[in-house]
């Protein structure tokens, strides 16, 4: 989990920097919209992927040697004291507290999200409707700025019927409707519920909303509106704030300066696609470093394991799997740590050091082959039983020895 959060944040940060430096001033608003949405979705989805790559086995290691995989991978797990007998109650308790805090904030934000959405839908359902050039208008008694939510344009009834709202403002809202900006806004609002701790989600949400205004302004000018008339309306119109963060609307007073600056570039030739091609190496870099997981294999000589029979050791890993292919227990993770008798090393990827395992017991229950067991963030004790002890404990099942692994509480 920690690894995913770090990788997704790094992706968002890099995309944000690249967009701000290279594309923010571009008048290719449609491409900018695609780039912004792609950046967010890529950063949140690709780090979840697990595309394995294989590599040559690492040769047998001498006792006590410190192992660092040749592949350079950051150490994302906190350093841990691997002394046998250490308890993990503090770490587990701290992790549980953080998880509870996260879940509590998500619950509050989701309730808030659902409430605002319900209010908006109920407002649409209960309010009087009208039509303007084939577009649905929702007439409100509240003194609010015109705004759009999916296929409906919300507008103050008195101002509309008295002619106080100019055609250009309605065309601006029609642009938001036609270009389906509400999908972007609603997506970002929902992502913000679950990624409330990530500042780049907020920054991307603002960039997307600003770009929506640029798109709508550009649509108004291309519909035949005079540049001077429209900029005058931007400068002189003042409406109350919108009802909901889910909506898109004309009145963004804090953006007036940016919008006027971008409107002044209306007659300029749009930049070529070469700027956007610069994103390709960034995408390739981030994809290869986050989606591909190393499966470099580490195997310690069997004679080392035999020297540690019936001696408890400590392991940290993301998962363990009892392989049916070679009857070995595979430890997997970005930062696997093992301290077991003479074996004391780290590895990144997949490794085995217990040799062939004929009977495997996890947390007091027989394990199933080829079924990964998640032990991420947990401290586990491992014991490889001698044949004599395994027979006494497990009878015929332990006639060839056994391995016991249990999570320490």
C-alpha positions, 0 to 999 in steps of 0.5 A: 500500500505504501509503495502504491501511494508513493508511486502514484504520487510520484507519477502525478507530480511528474505529470503536473510538472511537465504539464505546467512547464510545457502545455499550460500556456497552450491553446490546444484546450481539447488536447490539454483536457485529454492530457490532464485526464490521462495523467490522473488516470495513468498515475492511479491505475498503472502503479496497481499493475503487476507485470512480471519480468524474469531474470537470471538466477542469482548464484548461491550465497555464502552464509551471512552475506548481505544481499542487495538486488542489482536492480535499483529499486527504492526502499519503500518499507521502513527499516525493521528490527529483525531480532527474533522475539520482537513483537509487532504490536506497536507497528500493527497498532499504528497501521490500524490507527492510520487505516481508521483515520483514512476510512473515517475521512473517506466516509465523511467525504463520501457522505458529503459527496452523496449529499451534494449530488442528491441536493443537485438532482433534487433541485433539478427534479423539483424546479421549473423547466424551460427550453433555450435553443433545444437545451434544458434550462432549470429555473431557480429562485435562488440568486446563483450564477448560471451553471451546468450539470450534465444536460441541464443549465441552471439559471436564476428564473427572475434574471432569465425572464427579465433578460438580464442574462446575455446570450453569450453567458448561455452559449458559455453554459451550452459549451460546458454541456456539449463538451460534457465537462460534468463527467470530468468534474464528477470524476475528480470529485469522486477521486478526491474522496478516496485520495483526500491526502494527495495534494496533486489530486486537488491541483489537477482538479483545478487545472481541469476546471480552468481548462474547462473555462478556456474551452467554453470561452473558445466555444463562445468566440467561435460561435461568432461573438465579438472578442471585445463584447465578450471580454467586457462581459467577463470584466463587468459581470458579477454573480454569486458563487455556484451552488455546487462544486460538481457544476461548471459555470461562467462565473470564476472571478479568480480566473478572470485574469487567466481567461482574458490572457488566454482569450487574447491568444484566440487568433494565434496559430495553435502550437504543433503536436511536438509539445505533446510528443514530449510526454511519450518518454515520460509515459514510457519511463513511468510505465516501466518503473511502476507497472513492471515488477522484478522477479529476479530469483534468489535461492540460498544453498540448501546446506545453509538451511540444514544448519538452521533446523528447529531454529526460529527466524524472522521474515518480512515480505509482501506475500509467500507462496508454496510452489507446486513446481519445486515444492519451495516457499517463495517470498515476494516483495520489493524489500524482503527481509530475512534473519534466520540463523546464519541467513541475514539478508535483503532482497527485491523480487522473488526468493527462496531460502528454505529448500524443498518443503514437503509440508507447510503450516501457516498460522497453525493450518496446512497451507495450499500450494500455489495460493499466495498468502498476503503478509504485507506489513507483518512480521512473521516467524519461520521454523524449518522442523527437522524430520524427527520433530516434524514426524512427532508433531504431524505424523505421516505428513511430516515424515519428510520434514515441515516448515511452520510460519506464523504471524507474530502479534 
